[in-house]
Amino acid sequence: MNTVFTFQFEDHDVRVVMDEQSNFWFVGRDICLAHALQNPNRKMSNLWKTAIPKHKLIKDKMGRNQDVRVLTLEETLELINSMRVPVHKFEFWVVNEVMPQLQEILTKMNRE
């Protein structure tokens, strides 16, 4: 099963999924909602018209299965840079706070 890490960006939860191969995936809907985009699926579909969406199965806060669209770090940065809202603060947060914490998690896992 996938492991979910939840990070706080201002008032918004941003979930990052770690799969069985220790790859990290950002939940696209969370990225969009953190920037007040009303239709996350449309935004992601318009950005990657030819790409096959990637999905991961995770548990929500109530323990129910939830199928979420996920993005690589590169896709996450591409998504936030395509938005018409100021995203510098979010991009800085992802690169300087979230990614180092995820790297630390991987390092600890590799030591165990």
Summary of the structure (lengths in Angstrom):
residues: 112
radius of gyration: 13.9
end to end distance: 18.8
largest distance: 43.1
contacts: 290
relative contact order: 0.18
helix: 44%
strand: 28%
